[in-house]
C-alpha cells in the first residue's frame, strides 16, 4: 500500500496548521495594538470634557457636536480608505492610517476654541477611517474561513483591553501632566496617546506582511499550503458573491448585514457610552475609582467570552445558532439592566450589564464571518467598508435615540431609553437566524466540508492541488 499524505491546503495538512500558527503569532499582536490605540484616541476626549470647558471655553454644544461628527468623517471615508488599502497593500496603508490619526490626536493638545475642536474631531474620524474594515479584509485574506472567527475574536480583544486599561492610562497621564509638567494634564494626555499611535504605525511597517507569498517567516511548503487554501475559498467567493465595487454596494446581502451590524452598534455604543453613569446610578455613588473598578468587570468577562466563543465557532451551524443566541442575550440583558435600575437592584443590574457586554463582544466576530464568506477582491473592500461605515452610525444614533425616548417617556432611571437600545438586538437575532434560508454561501459550504481531507500519494504531495478543482470537489453537506 502506498503511503499517502493530506492534500495541500486541507485542514489535515500540517503545513497549513503551522502556517496559520505562525501568521497568528506574527500578525495578530500588531493588529490588536493598532485597534487598542485607536480606541484610546477615539474615546479619551471624555476625560478632557470638563478641563476643555474650563481652560479653553469649549461649549457643551461644541463638545456634543464634536463627539458625534467623528462618526460622520469616519463613515464618509471608510470605503475610499478600504479601496486604497487594496491598491497600496495592508502593510503600508494600515501604518499610514495609524500615523495620520496619531498626528491629529496629538494636535488636540493645542485646541484653543470650539471650531478647532470640532474640525479636529472630524479629521480624527477621516484619518482613522478604514482601520477596522481594513483589518477585517486583511484577516480574511490570510486566514481560512474555518479559523477566521477565532482571528476576528483575538482582534476584538482590543476593545475590552482598551476599556480596562485605557481609563487608568488616560487618567494617569492627566495626573502626571498636572503635577510634573508646565502643561495642562489634558494636553499631556492627548499628545502622549497621539504619539503612541504614531509609534504603533511605524512599528506596523516592520511587523505586518501583505500576503503569505511575501512572508519570510513561512517556508515554501507553508506558503504553498496557505495559498492553496485561500485560493480555493477565493474561487468559491468569486462564484457566489458580487463582483466589483458597484455590484457589492448594491448587493442585497451586503445591505442585509449592514442592518445587522447597525443594530449591534446601537447596543454596543448605547451601553458603553453610559456604562460609568449607569453603574454609578446602580451603586448610588459618584463616578470615581470604585465605579471605575466595577465598570471594568463586564469588560473582563467579555474578554473571556469573546475569545472562547470565537475559538469554537468553526461551523456554519454554530455561527448561526450562537449568533442568534448572543443577540437575544444582548437584548434581554439590556432590558434586564433597565428593570434593575428602575427597581433598585444594583447587583442584578451589574450582572445584566456584564451579560450584555459579554454577549455583544462574543457576537461581533461571528457577525463579520458572514460577509467575509462571500466577498473578495474589490467587492470585499467596498462591501466591508459599507457595512462598517453605515453600521457604525449606530454609535451616532444610539445616544440621540436614548435621549429622545427618555424625553417622550420620562422616568427617574431612564429605563425606557435603555430599553430602546436593546430592542434592535432582537431584530439582529432574527436576521442572523434567517441566514439559514439564504441557501448557503459556497465558502461556507467549504467551511463545513473542509474537515474531509483529500489524500494523495506522498510523491505528489509537493504539487499544489488546483484550487478550482478542489472547490468543485468539495462535498456539500447540509448546514448543521
Secondary structure as GFF3:
##gff-version 3
##sequence-region A 1 480
A	DSSP	beta_strand	4	6	.	.	.	ID=ss1
A	DSSP	alpha_helix	14	23	.	.	.	ID=ss2
A	DSSP	pi_helix	24	28	.	.	.	ID=ss3
A	DSSP	alpha_helix	29	43	.	.	.	ID=ss4
A	DSSP	three_ten_helix	44	48	.	.	.	ID=ss5
A	DSSP	alpha_helix	49	56	.	.	.	ID=ss6
A	DSSP	alpha_helix	60	76	.	.	.	ID=ss7
A	DSSP	alpha_helix	78	88	.	.	.	ID=ss8
A	DSSP	alpha_helix	90	107	.	.	.	ID=ss9
A	DSSP	three_ten_helix	108	110	.	.	.	ID=ss10
A	DSSP	alpha_helix	114	128	.	.	.	ID=ss11
A	DSSP	alpha_helix	131	142	.	.	.	ID=ss12
A	DSSP	alpha_helix	145	180	.	.	.	ID=ss13
A	DSSP	alpha_helix	185	207	.	.	.	ID=ss14
A	DSSP	three_ten_helix	212	214	.	.	.	ID=ss15
A	DSSP	alpha_helix	220	240	.	.	.	ID=ss16
A	DSSP	alpha_helix	245	250	.	.	.	ID=ss17
A	DSSP	alpha_helix	252	272	.	.	.	ID=ss18
A	DSSP	alpha_helix	275	283	.	.	.	ID=ss19
A	DSSP	alpha_helix	289	312	.	.	.	ID=ss20
A	DSSP	alpha_helix	316	342	.	.	.	ID=ss21
A	DSSP	alpha_helix	346	371	.	.	.	ID=ss22
A	DSSP	alpha_helix	377	391	.	.	.	ID=ss23
A	DSSP	alpha_helix	394	408	.	.	.	ID=ss24
A	DSSP	alpha_helix	415	433	.	.	.	ID=ss25
A	DSSP	three_ten_helix	434	438	.	.	.	ID=ss26
A	DSSP	alpha_helix	442	449	.	.	.	ID=ss27
A	DSSP	beta_strand	455	457	.	.	.	ID=ss28
A	DSSP	three_ten_helix	458	460	.	.	.	ID=ss29
A	DSSP	alpha_helix	467	473	.	.	.	ID=ss30
###
